[in-house]
Amino acid sequence: DALRQNFFSVPKACLRASPLPKTHGWGLRFDDQGRVALCAMDSPAYQDAVTGRLPGITVVKAMRSRRA
């Protein structure tokens, strides 16, 4: 628990800023335990998540590369 607190006490780059979701079209699924799963855009798991068929999922867009 102390290692986890120490790790998260320092700001880290967000995976939403990664090229995976921004340019390559991968979805990132996070769970309550801090784990991440990659989902291809054409996979059924990705489609279920973005269409709202899975309860308890919040869809957040990837971060932009440049300011508007």
A tleap script that builds the chain and sets N, CA, C and O, in Angstrom:
source leaprc.protein.ff14SB
mol = sequence {
  NASP ALA LEU ARG GLN ASN PHE PHE SER VAL
  PRO LYS ALA CYS LEU ARG ALA SER PRO LEU
  PRO LYS THR HIE GLY TRP GLY LEU ARG PHE
  ASP ASP GLN GLY ARG VAL ALA LEU CYS ALA
  MET ASP SER PRO ALA TYR GLN ASP ALA VAL
  THR GLY ARG LEU PRO GLY ILE THR VAL VAL
  LYS ALA MET ARG SER ARG ARG CALA
}
set mol.1.N position { 0.831 -1.196 0.000 }
set mol.1.CA position { 0.000 0.000 0.000 }
set mol.1.C position { 0.873 1.257 0.000 }
set mol.1.O position { 0.536 2.241 -0.658 }
set mol.2.N position { 1.982 1.234 0.725 }
set mol.2.CA position { 2.877 2.393 0.766 }
set mol.2.C position { 3.543 2.607 -0.594 }
set mol.2.O position { 3.737 3.746 -1.019 }
set mol.3.N position { 3.891 1.512 -1.275 }
set mol.3.CA position { 4.484 1.642 -2.609 }
set mol.3.C position { 3.493 2.254 -3.599 }
set mol.3.O position { 3.862 3.080 -4.434 }
set mol.4.N position { 2.240 1.838 -3.492 }
set mol.4.CA position { 1.197 2.385 -4.370 }
set mol.4.C position { 1.009 3.873 -4.124 }
set mol.4.O position { 0.916 4.648 -5.076 }
set mol.5.N position { 0.953 4.285 -2.863 }
set mol.5.CA position { 0.809 5.702 -2.530 }
set mol.5.C position { 2.009 6.499 -3.032 }
set mol.5.O position { 1.850 7.602 -3.554 }
set mol.6.N position { 3.190 5.950 -2.879 }
set mol.6.CA position { 4.395 6.621 -3.345 }
set mol.6.C position { 4.379 6.775 -4.873 }
set mol.6.O position { 4.739 7.829 -5.397 }
set mol.7.N position { 3.966 5.733 -5.571 }
set mol.7.CA position { 3.916 5.779 -7.030 }
set mol.7.C position { 2.942 6.847 -7.516 }
set mol.7.O position { 3.266 7.623 -8.416 }
set mol.8.N position { 1.746 6.890 -6.920 }
set mol.8.CA position { 0.723 7.826 -7.377 }
set mol.8.C position { 0.876 9.226 -6.790 }
set mol.8.O position { 0.089 10.112 -7.123 }
set mol.9.N position { 1.852 9.447 -5.937 }
set mol.9.CA position { 2.060 10.785 -5.380 }
set mol.9.C position { 2.744 11.715 -6.381 }
set mol.9.O position { 2.698 12.936 -6.229 }
set mol.10.N position { 3.373 11.144 -7.394 }
set mol.10.CA position { 4.063 11.925 -8.424 }
set mol.10.C position { 3.218 11.897 -9.698 }
set mol.10.O position { 2.804 10.818 -10.123 }
set mol.11.N position { 2.948 13.051 -10.321 }
set mol.11.CA position { 2.144 13.058 -11.550 }
set mol.11.C position { 2.797 12.243 -12.666 }
set mol.11.O position { 4.008 12.313 -12.877 }
set mol.12.N position { 1.992 11.486 -13.362 }
set mol.12.CA position { 2.444 10.664 -14.481 }
set mol.12.C position { 1.671 11.067 -15.733 }
set mol.12.O position { 0.562 11.594 -15.646 }
set mol.13.N position { 2.261 10.817 -16.882 }
set mol.13.CA position { 1.558 11.067 -18.139 }
set mol.13.C position { 0.361 10.127 -18.238 }
set mol.13.O position { 0.456 8.948 -17.898 }
set mol.14.N position { -0.731 10.643 -18.692 }
set mol.14.CA position { -1.964 9.875 -18.811 }
set mol.14.C position { -1.934 9.048 -20.096 }
set mol.14.O position { -1.445 9.519 -21.122 }
set mol.15.N position { -2.448 7.830 -20.048 }
set mol.15.CA position { -2.498 7.004 -21.250 }
set mol.15.C position { -3.424 7.592 -22.306 }
set mol.15.O position { -3.324 7.241 -23.482 }
set mol.16.N position { -4.319 8.479 -21.901 }
set mol.16.CA position { -5.186 9.142 -22.876 }
set mol.16.C position { -4.377 10.029 -23.815 }
set mol.16.O position { -4.849 10.373 -24.899 }
set mol.17.N position { -3.158 10.404 -23.412 }
set mol.17.CA position { -2.285 11.225 -24.253 }
set mol.17.C position { -1.403 10.367 -25.156 }
set mol.17.O position { -0.646 10.907 -25.963 }
set mol.18.N position { -1.483 9.062 -25.037 }
set mol.18.CA position { -0.679 8.136 -25.825 }
set mol.18.C position { -1.170 8.092 -27.274 }
set mol.18.O position { -2.348 8.340 -27.532 }
set mol.19.N position { -0.284 7.780 -28.216 }
set mol.19.CA position { -0.724 7.605 -29.610 }
set mol.19.C position { -1.670 6.417 -29.802 }
set mol.19.O position { -2.383 6.359 -30.803 }
set mol.20.N position { -1.687 5.480 -28.870 }
set mol.20.CA position { -2.570 4.316 -29.035 }
set mol.20.C position { -4.030 4.723 -29.227 }
set mol.20.O position { -4.629 4.318 -30.224 }
set mol.21.N position { -4.638 5.505 -28.324 }
set mol.21.CA position { -6.030 5.892 -28.562 }
set mol.21.C position { -6.176 7.059 -29.532 }
set mol.21.O position { -7.177 7.147 -30.243 }
set mol.22.N position { -5.200 7.946 -29.571 }
set mol.22.CA position { -5.339 9.162 -30.372 }
set mol.22.C position { -5.219 8.907 -31.865 }
set mol.22.O position { -6.029 9.419 -32.638 }
set mol.23.N position { -4.242 8.138 -32.287 }
set mol.23.CA position { -4.004 7.977 -33.720 }
set mol.23.C position { -4.184 6.549 -34.221 }
set mol.23.O position { -4.432 6.339 -35.408 }
set mol.24.N position { -4.064 5.573 -33.342 }
set mol.24.CA position { -4.148 4.185 -33.786 }
set mol.24.C position { -5.505 3.548 -33.502 }
set mol.24.O position { -5.749 2.418 -33.926 }
set mol.25.N position { -6.385 4.241 -32.802 }
set mol.25.CA position { -7.749 3.775 -32.620 }
set mol.25.C position { -7.967 2.698 -31.579 }
set mol.25.O position { -8.967 1.984 -31.649 }
set mol.26.N position { -7.086 2.556 -30.633 }
set mol.26.CA position { -7.271 1.569 -29.572 }
set mol.26.C position { -8.077 2.184 -28.438 }
set mol.26.O position { -7.952 3.375 -28.152 }
set mol.27.N position { -8.896 1.376 -27.799 }
set mol.27.CA position { -9.615 1.799 -26.613 }
set mol.27.C position { -8.870 1.325 -25.379 }
set mol.27.O position { -8.270 0.251 -25.387 }
set mol.28.N position { -8.904 2.114 -24.329 }
set mol.28.CA position { -8.265 1.758 -23.061 }
set mol.28.C position { -9.348 1.556 -22.018 }
set mol.28.O position { -10.172 2.443 -21.797 }
set mol.29.N position { -9.354 0.398 -21.376 }
set mol.29.CA position { -10.327 0.114 -20.321 }
set mol.29.C position { -9.590 -0.014 -19.006 }
set mol.29.O position { -8.660 -0.811 -18.878 }
set mol.30.N position { -10.006 0.770 -18.034 }
set mol.30.CA position { -9.398 0.785 -16.705 }
set mol.30.C position { -10.369 0.152 -15.719 }
set mol.30.O position { -11.580 0.341 -15.829 }
set mol.31.N position { -9.839 -0.603 -14.752 }
set mol.31.CA position { -10.706 -1.157 -13.716 }
set mol.31.C position { -10.361 -0.545 -12.360 }
set mol.31.O position { -9.449 0.273 -12.246 }
set mol.32.N position { -11.102 -0.954 -11.344 }
set mol.32.CA position { -10.937 -0.397 -9.997 }
set mol.32.C position { -9.598 -0.752 -9.361 }
set mol.32.O position { -9.182 -0.107 -8.399 }
set mol.33.N position { -8.924 -1.765 -9.885 }
set mol.33.CA position { -7.651 -2.195 -9.320 }
set mol.33.C position { -6.458 -1.532 -10.004 }
set mol.33.O position { -5.310 -1.861 -9.703 }
set mol.34.N position { -6.722 -0.595 -10.930 }
set mol.34.CA position { -5.646 0.109 -11.603 }
set mol.34.C position { -5.090 -0.607 -12.820 }
set mol.34.O position { -4.061 -0.204 -13.361 }
set mol.35.N position { -5.756 -1.659 -13.251 }
set mol.35.CA position { -5.300 -2.393 -14.427 }
set mol.35.C position { -5.862 -1.750 -15.693 }
set mol.35.O position { -6.912 -1.106 -15.669 }
set mol.36.N position { -5.140 -1.938 -16.799 }
set mol.36.CA position { -5.540 -1.372 -18.084 }
set mol.36.C position { -5.626 -2.495 -19.109 }
set mol.36.O position { -4.769 -3.378 -19.149 }
set mol.37.N position { -6.666 -2.453 -19.935 }
set mol.37.CA position { -6.801 -3.405 -21.035 }
set mol.37.C position { -6.940 -2.622 -22.336 }
set mol.37.O position { -7.652 -1.620 -22.389 }
set mol.38.N position { -6.264 -3.079 -23.377 }
set mol.38.CA position { -6.391 -2.480 -24.701 }
set mol.38.C position { -7.501 -3.191 -25.461 }
set mol.38.O position { -7.599 -4.418 -25.433 }
set mol.39.N position { -8.333 -2.412 -26.139 }
set mol.39.CA position { -9.403 -2.977 -26.959 }
set mol.39.C position { -9.291 -2.400 -28.363 }
set mol.39.O position { -9.253 -1.182 -28.534 }
set mol.40.N position { -9.239 -3.261 -29.360 }
set mol.40.CA position { -9.216 -2.794 -30.747 }
set mol.40.C position { -10.566 -2.180 -31.097 }
set mol.40.O position { -11.603 -2.614 -30.595 }
set mol.41.N position { -10.546 -1.165 -31.965 }
set mol.41.CA position { -11.772 -0.464 -32.330 }
set mol.41.C position { -12.809 -1.384 -32.958 }
set mol.41.O position { -14.007 -1.162 -32.786 }
set mol.42.N position { -12.380 -2.399 -33.673 }
set mol.42.CA position { -13.325 -3.284 -34.346 }
set mol.42.C position { -13.727 -4.495 -33.498 }
set mol.42.O position { -14.396 -5.400 -33.995 }
set mol.43.N position { -13.327 -4.518 -32.234 }
set mol.43.CA position { -13.662 -5.653 -31.368 }
set mol.43.C position { -15.053 -5.478 -30.758 }
set mol.43.O position { -15.510 -4.350 -30.570 }
set mol.44.N position { -15.723 -6.579 -30.450 }
set mol.44.CA position { -17.029 -6.493 -29.796 }
set mol.44.C position { -16.959 -5.810 -28.424 }
set mol.44.O position { -17.893 -5.104 -28.044 }
set mol.45.N position { -15.876 -6.008 -27.683 }
set mol.45.CA position { -15.738 -5.378 -26.359 }
set mol.45.C position { -15.710 -3.861 -26.484 }
set mol.45.O position { -16.318 -3.160 -25.675 }
set mol.46.N position { -15.005 -3.348 -27.493 }
set mol.46.CA position { -14.934 -1.898 -27.717 }
set mol.46.C position { -16.313 -1.366 -28.106 }
set mol.46.O position { -16.758 -0.347 -27.577 }
set mol.47.N position { -16.984 -2.048 -29.023 }
set mol.47.CA position { -18.305 -1.604 -29.470 }
set mol.47.C position { -19.316 -1.620 -28.330 }
set mol.47.O position { -20.145 -0.715 -28.232 }
set mol.48.N position { -19.261 -2.628 -27.469 }
set mol.48.CA position { -20.159 -2.682 -26.315 }
set mol.48.C position { -19.908 -1.519 -25.370 }
set mol.48.O position { -20.849 -0.964 -24.802 }
set mol.49.N position { -18.649 -1.149 -25.198 }
set mol.49.CA position { -18.304 -0.065 -24.274 }
set mol.49.C position { -18.770 1.286 -24.803 }
set mol.49.O position { -19.366 2.063 -24.057 }
set mol.50.N position { -18.511 1.582 -26.070 }
set mol.50.CA position { -18.834 2.914 -26.596 }
set mol.50.C position { -20.316 3.095 -26.889 }
set mol.50.O position { -20.794 4.228 -26.946 }
set mol.51.N position { -21.049 2.013 -27.074 }
set mol.51.CA position { -22.481 2.143 -27.341 }
set mol.51.C position { -23.310 2.133 -26.068 }
set mol.51.O position { -24.523 2.332 -26.122 }
set mol.52.N position { -22.678 1.906 -24.930 }
set mol.52.CA position { -23.397 1.935 -23.665 }
set mol.52.C position { -24.047 0.625 -23.278 }
set mol.52.O position { -24.851 0.591 -22.347 }
set mol.53.N position { -23.721 -0.454 -23.968 }
set mol.53.CA position { -24.313 -1.755 -23.637 }
set mol.53.C position { -23.735 -2.367 -22.372 }
set mol.53.O position { -24.325 -3.285 -21.802 }
set mol.54.N position { -22.584 -1.869 -21.924 }
set mol.54.CA position { -21.985 -2.359 -20.686 }
set mol.54.C position { -22.268 -1.353 -19.578 }
set mol.54.O position { -21.868 -0.194 -19.693 }
set mol.55.N position { -22.939 -1.760 -18.517 }
set mol.55.CA position { -23.239 -0.816 -17.431 }
set mol.55.C position { -21.991 -0.456 -16.633 }
set mol.55.O position { -21.074 -1.266 -16.492 }
set mol.56.N position { -21.969 0.755 -16.121 }
set mol.56.CA position { -20.886 1.185 -15.248 }
set mol.56.C position { -19.640 1.667 -15.961 }
set mol.56.O position { -18.608 1.864 -15.320 }
set mol.57.N position { -19.706 1.861 -17.269 }
set mol.57.CA position { -18.544 2.333 -18.023 }
set mol.57.C position { -18.757 3.786 -18.413 }
set mol.57.O position { -19.811 4.160 -18.927 }
set mol.58.N position { -17.741 4.597 -18.160 }
set mol.58.CA position { -17.750 5.996 -18.563 }
set mol.58.C position { -16.791 6.155 -19.732 }
set mol.58.O position { -15.616 5.804 -19.626 }
set mol.59.N position { -17.285 6.679 -20.840 }
set mol.59.CA position { -16.458 6.875 -22.029 }
set mol.59.C position { -15.850 8.267 -21.974 }
set mol.59.O position { -16.562 9.262 -21.837 }
set mol.60.N position { -14.522 8.329 -22.083 }
set mol.60.CA position { -13.786 9.591 -22.071 }
set mol.60.C position { -12.918 9.615 -23.323 }
set mol.60.O position { -12.215 8.647 -23.613 }
set mol.61.N position { -12.966 10.720 -24.064 }
set mol.61.CA position { -12.186 10.819 -25.298 }
set mol.61.C position { -10.698 10.941 -24.994 }
set mol.61.O position { -10.301 11.376 -23.913 }
set mol.62.N position { -9.884 10.547 -25.974 }
set mol.62.CA position { -8.434 10.722 -25.863 }
set mol.62.C position { -8.110 12.212 -25.866 }
set mol.62.O position { -8.889 13.025 -26.363 }
set mol.63.N position { -6.963 12.558 -25.314 }
set mol.63.CA position { -6.571 13.969 -25.233 }
set mol.63.C position { -6.074 14.457 -26.588 }
set mol.63.O position { -5.459 13.711 -27.349 }
set mol.64.N position { -6.353 15.720 -26.869 }
set mol.64.CA position { -5.904 16.316 -28.127 }
set mol.64.C position { -4.404 16.553 -28.097 }
set mol.64.O position { -3.804 16.699 -27.032 }
set mol.65.N position { -3.809 16.590 -29.280 }
set mol.65.CA position { -2.378 16.856 -29.391 }
set mol.65.C position { -2.069 18.342 -29.314 }
set mol.65.O position { -1.030 18.746 -28.792 }
set mol.66.N position { -2.982 19.150 -29.838 }
set mol.66.CA position { -2.749 20.591 -29.911 }
set mol.66.C position { -3.924 21.348 -29.325 }
set mol.66.O position { -5.028 20.819 -29.199 }
set mol.67.N position { -3.668 22.574 -28.977 }
set mol.67.CA position { -4.747 23.429 -28.491 }
set mol.67.C position { -5.631 23.841 -29.644 }
set mol.67.O position { -5.177 23.953 -30.783 }
set mol.68.N position { -6.887 24.066 -29.344 }
set mol.68.CA position { -7.849 24.476 -30.384 }
set mol.68.C position { -7.669 25.928 -30.750 }
set mol.68.O position { -8.389 26.443 -31.605 }
savepdb mol mol.pdb
quit
